[in-house]
Structure formats: structure tokens, C-alpha cells
Amino acid sequence: MVSVKYGLNQLLLENSLNLTQKQITQFLFAVQGIGIMFVGIFLVAYLGGLPTTNVLHIEPVFRIPLAVFGLLFLVLVLATLVLAALRRKN
């Protein structure tokens, strides 16, 4: 993941969208933070039912945050890819 982050960081910095290194770093940390939250909730829901066969993904307490963070993470990842492609074009 480090090389992908470094590659996106370089693509975002090289061209003319006028983003500073600090803005790019904050954006990439936000994307990673949302991803970490999504994976953390997913793991708690999946492993929380052990040692039984219960999986807690269907519970609204887990399903709603998973849907919100999953959607937000997907949007941020797609936005990162679009920004990188736009910066590379310029």
C-alpha cells in the first residue's frame, strides 16, 4: 500500500490542480482513516460472534455504519483515482 500511496501522492503533486503537499497528505490520510474504520467495524462484526457460527453483519448496529463507511470509502477512493488521472493528464 505504501508504493500505491506514494504513486498517487506523486501524481497529485506533479501537475496543475494547485494542491499543496499538506492538502494531499491530509486527503490521503482521510481516505486511509475511513478505510481503517470500515475494516475495523467489519472485523468486529465478523469476529464478534465467535466461537459460535453467528455473524453480526445483519444487525443494524453494524450494518448501518458498515454501509455508511463503505460508501464513503468507495467515494473517496474513486475521487482519488479521478484526481490522479486529471493531474496526470495536465
Secondary structure by P-SEA (a helix, b strand, c coil): caaaaaaaaaaaacccccccaaaaaaaaaaaaaaaaaaaaaaaaaaacccccccccccccccaaaaaaaaaaaaaaaaaaaaaaaaaaac
